[in-house]
Amino acid sequence: MRHILSLTALALTSLASAGTLRVAATPVPAGELLEFVKPILARQGVKLEIREFSDYVQPNVALGEGSVDANLFQHAPYLNAFQQNRPLGIVPVKKIYLPPLGLYSKRVGKVTELKKGATIAIPNDPSNEARALLLLEKAGLIRLRAGAGANATPKDIVSNVRGLKFRELEAAQLPRSLQDVDAAIVNANYALDIGLNPTKDALFHEGKSSPYVNILATTKANLNNPDLKKLAAALTSPEAKAWLLKKYGGSVIPAF
């Protein structure tokens, strides 16, 4: 009898949690986009539970541990680099948007005004550090070793005529570093958090051709979750596209 009751309780617990989708995200723009699609999913019988994180590590840890069902905050190169050291079985579901990486400064108004020996703060995680260096190369400030690409580090710089110095910091710390360095490369979500628009305020920023599009991700075990498929459809709907363009004025680019 006790065994039967246990099975019944388990079934009721499972029924109670059906239709709830837990998604980890950084607050801007991912968290705000998820808030936008929340009513759309509610009309389809899916309760969206958004759990916000301020860093780029815990959303993947939470997904790997099963405390959330999906996350939205990272691009595929970051996910690949992350799982080289921490294989959690996380896989991409769909491309959602590009938050352009930008070079910002409170001391100069143009890239050409950066003085010799200027200090630039860059992200310290492997994929975003390489992304930052590629952006600096595109801006004409440095030249990287041929083939360095998505694995580039400061050691791959073969030309640095301005003698620029680099300060490697966690991505979340980069906005605060603007007070202490000549310039900083800041991810769009952190820039938006402090009122900076990549297309208006950055000295230089990524364009539409960037491969660093943010993705909705989940685990292999959860890939066929029907509620997750509804979320992916909502995030890439015409309504979501129009909202992104209006909300961020082009500083977050839809990738669908």
Secondary structure, 3 states (H helix, E strand, C coil): CHHHHHHHHHHHHHHHHCCEEEEEECHHHHHHHHHHHHHHHHCCCCEEEEEECCCCCHHHHHHHHCCCCEEEEEEHHHHHHHHHHCCCCEEEEEEEEECCCEEECCCCCCHHHCCCCCEEEEECCHHHHHHHHHHHHHCCCCEECCCCHHHCCHHHEEECCCCCEEEEECHHHHHHHCCCCCEEEECHHHHHHCCCCHHHHCCEECCCCCCCCEEEEEEHHHCCCHHHHHHHHHHCCHHHHHHHHHHHCCCCEECC
